[in-house]
Amino acid sequence: MRMRSTNRLWLGAWVGAISVAASLWIGCAGFSASRPSESDADAVARPMSQARMELLFANHVEAIMGPPGAIQTRVDGVSVYLISDPLRDRMRLVAPVARMNQANRGLALVLLRANFFSTLDARYAVSDGLVYAAFLHPLSSLTPELLESALAQVLSLAKTFGSSFSSGLLQFGAPRADDE
């Protein structure tokens, strides 16, 4: 009997300590300059979904077309595609930039250098004879801020193709003469 009484006392003290800590934490949260609303906190806690990503994306563009998982829009004159595959937990934000033909094969080296020196999270990619500005990421760990940054970077790569080849956010040194 004594053992049960001790366990109850210990359990009661533990629950009391947790209650006090929770009360202090909640009370302190009231003093923060900007407290997220419950919906914001819920949004941060749950993994990104295709529907949520497309809704966030739609907030940054005028109109979207296409079925879920493969939507298209135009932003500042650039065609942009948001493609996702929830089963494989992947998303792609791509913008076709230019045709790649035999005459400009040297361009591949320029794009590789740009991917190393002047792009951040977005990259240049080549597929089916086209050059794309592309951002690829796991869908579930994507954040609203990263999606917004991805759109800005892809647009910058598309617009600076042929000049600075830059995401506009970062430059890691410059290529050395022996790189050329």
N, C-alpha and C positions, 0 to 999 in steps of 0.2 A: 504494500500500500504506500509506503514511504517513497518508493521508487517512482510510482506514478505521480505523486504529489510534486516531486522534484522535477520530473519531466514537464509537468504542466507549468510550473514556475519558470523553468528555462524557456519553454515555448512562448509563454506570455511575455517574458522580458524581450525575447527576440522579435515578436510581433510588435511590441510597443516601440522598440528601437527603430524598426522599419517604418512605422507610422510617423514617428518624429522626424526621421530623415526625409520621408516623402513630403511631409508638411513644410519643412524648411526649404526643400527644393522647389516646391510649388510656389511658396511665398516669395522666394528669391526671383523666380521667373517673372513675377509681376513687376519687378524693377527694371527689366531689360528695356532698352529703347524701342525695339521693334520685336514684338512677340508674334511668332507665326500663328495663324488661326488653326483651328483643328483640322480643317481641310488641307492646309498647307503641310502640316505635320504628317497627316495620313499620306499625302502625295509623295513626300520625301521617303517615307518608310517602305512603301510598296515598290516592287520592281516595275520598270517601264514595260508597258504593253504596246502592241501595235496600234490599238485604238487610241490610247493616250498619246503616243508619239505623234500620230497623225493629227490629233486635235491640237496639240502644242504647235506643230508645224503650220497648221492652218491659221493660227494666230499671227504668223509672221508673213503671210502671203495674201494676195488679194483673192485668188480663186484656185481651187484644185480640181483636177479631173482624174478619172480612172477608178478602178476598184480598190478596195482595201488591200494593202500590201504592195501596190504598184501605182502610186499616185504621181501626177505630173503637174507642174505649174511653170510660170515664167516670173522671174524676179529681175528687175532692172535689165530687161532684154535678154536674160539668160534662161534657157530651158533647164529646169531642175527636176530630177526624178527622185522620189523617196521610195525605196524598195525594202521590204522587210519579210523575214521568214521566222515567225515565232517558234516553230518547231525546232529550228536550228539555232535559235537565239542570236540572230544576226540582223543587221540593218545596213543599208548603203544609201548614201546621199550622193548622187552623181550628176554631173553636167557635161554634156558633150561639148568639146572645145574646137576640134579641128579634125580633118581627114589626115591620115598618115599614109603617104604613098612612097614609092621607091625613090623619088627625087629628094625627099627630106628625111632619109634614114639617119642622118647625123643628128636629127632632132631627138632621137632616143637618148643619146648621151647627154644632151642639154637637159632633158627631163629628169634623168637620173641624178645629175648634179643638183638640179633644183630641189628634188626630193630630199637630198642630203643637206643642202645649205639654206634654202629659203622657204620651205614649207613647214608647217607645224604639225597638226594632226591630219590634215588633208594631204592628198598626194595626187600626182599625175599618174594615169594608168592608160594602157593601150589595150584595146579589145576590138576584134573584127574590123580593123582598119581605121578605127577612130581613137582620138586622144580624149580622155575624160579627166575632169577634176573630180576626185572621189574622196569620200570619207566613209570608212568602214568601222563598225563597232559592235560589240555584243549588245543586243537589244535590252536585256534585263538590267544591265548596270548603267545604261544611258541616263543622264540627268537632263532636266529641262535646260539648264545653263549650257551643257555640252552640246545639245542639239542646236541651240541658238549660235554657239561658237562655230559649230560644224557648217552651218548654212553660210555664215560670214566668210569662213575660210574657203569653202568651195566656190562661192561667188568671186572672191578675190583671185583665186587661181584661174578661174575662167576669164576674168577681165584682164589679168596681167600676162596671159599667155602671149608669147612673142616679144614681151618687153622684159619685165623684171622676174617673171615666173615666180611670184611670191604670194603666200597666204596673207601677207600684209601685217603679220603680227610678230615675226621673229626672223632674225638672220644669224646663222651660225658661221661667222667668219666669211671668207671668200675662197673660191677655188684657187689652188696654187697653179702656177704656170705649167708644172709637170703633170697636172691633172688633165690638161687639154690635149 
